[in-house]
């Protein structure tokens, strides 16, 4: 496996992982918001609600960091794919095709 294919595989994997991580944190934040609403409707003590709000804030604070890391890997992957577009040894591999797929998925996030 050439070095370019290896780099494409690594950056593609990182983009996939960070994209899933971002979606997970967003889903977790929504769940936490619903949990807080439920606690308020049940008139739960304020301490418990405050702790759940802290958890929500921690979850929300992870999203921008995750997006920044995703953006860095995404830009690196796009650059690498562009550089190897003409290289038949690389652009015929499954790693290259996987990279194109994840680029399209993540591109929607940044557009």
LOLUM-736456 format. One line per 5 residues: number of its first residue (from 1); their letters; for each residue x, y, z of C-alpha. Coordinates in nm, 2 decimals, m for minus. Layout:
NUM> A> X/Y/Z; ...
***
This chain:
1> XXXXX> 0.00/0.00/0.00; 0.15/0.33/m0.10; 0.19/0.61/0.14; m0.08/0.82/m0.02; m0.34/0.54/0.01
6> XXXXX> m0.24/0.50/0.37; m0.28/0.87/0.44; m0.62/0.87/0.26; m0.73/0.57/0.47; m0.62/0.74/0.80
11> XXXXX> m0.79/1.08/0.72; m1.10/0.91/0.59; m1.13/0.71/0.91; m1.08/1.02/1.12; m1.34/1.21/0.93
16> XXXXX> m1.59/0.93/0.96; m1.53/0.90/1.34; m1.55/1.28/1.40; m1.87/1.31/1.19; m2.03/1.03/1.39
21> XXXXX> m1.91/1.19/1.71; m2.06/1.52/1.62; m2.39/1.36/1.54; m2.38/1.17/1.87; m2.31/1.48/2.07
26> XXXXX> m2.60/1.66/1.90; m2.83/1.36/1.97; m2.71/1.34/2.33; m2.78/1.72/2.38; m3.13/1.67/2.25
31> XXXXX> m3.19/1.38/2.49; m3.05/1.58/2.78; m3.28/1.88/2.69; m3.58/1.64/2.70; m3.47/1.50/3.03
36> XXXXX> m3.45/1.84/3.18; m3.79/1.93/3.05; m3.93/1.61/3.20; m3.76/1.68/3.54; m3.91/2.03/3.54
41> XXXXX> m4.26/1.90/3.47; m4.22/1.65/3.76; m4.11/1.93/3.99; m3.78/1.76/4.07; m3.55/1.94/4.31
46> XXXXX> m3.35/2.23/4.17; m3.02/2.06/4.25; m3.09/1.77/4.02; m3.20/2.00/3.75; m2.89/2.21/3.78
51> XXXXX> m2.67/1.90/3.76; m2.85/1.79/3.45; m2.81/2.14/3.30; m2.43/2.12/3.37; m2.42/1.79/3.18
56> XXXXX> m2.60/1.95/2.89; m2.35/2.24/2.88; m2.06/2.00/2.88; m2.22/1.81/2.59; m2.28/2.12/2.40
61> XXXXX> m1.93/2.24/2.46; m1.79/1.93/2.29; m1.97/2.00/1.96; m1.76/2.31/1.85; m1.43/2.13/1.93
66> XXXXX> m1.55/1.82/1.74; m1.65/2.04/1.44; m1.30/2.21/1.44; m1.12/1.88/1.44; m1.35/1.75/1.17
71> XXXXX> m1.29/2.05/0.96; m0.91/2.01/0.98; m0.92/1.65/0.88; m1.18/1.72/0.61; m0.96/1.99/0.45
76> XXXXX> m0.66/1.76/0.46; m0.85/1.48/0.30; m0.99/1.70/0.03; m0.64/1.83/m0.05; m0.50/1.48/m0.05
81> XXXXX> m0.78/1.35/m0.28; m0.73/1.64/m0.52; m0.35/1.58/m0.53; m0.40/1.21/m0.61; m0.69/1.25/m0.86
86> XXXXX> m0.47/1.18/m1.16; m0.28/0.90/m1.00; m0.43/0.58/m1.14; m0.26/0.37/m0.87; m0.44/0.56/m0.60
91> XXXXX> m0.77/0.67/m0.75; m0.88/0.31/m0.83; m0.85/0.19/m0.47; m1.15/0.14/m0.23; m0.98/0.38/0.01
96> XXXXX> m1.00/0.66/m0.25; m1.37/0.58/m0.32; m1.45/0.57/0.05; m1.27/0.91/0.08; m1.49/1.06/m0.19
101> XXXXX> m1.80/0.93/m0.01; m1.71/1.08/0.33; m1.61/1.41/0.16; m1.97/1.43/0.01; m2.13/1.36/0.35
106> XXXXX> m1.92/1.60/0.55; m1.94/1.87/0.27; m2.31/1.91/0.35; m2.21/2.00/0.71; m1.99/2.29/0.60
111> X> m2.21/2.42/0.32
***
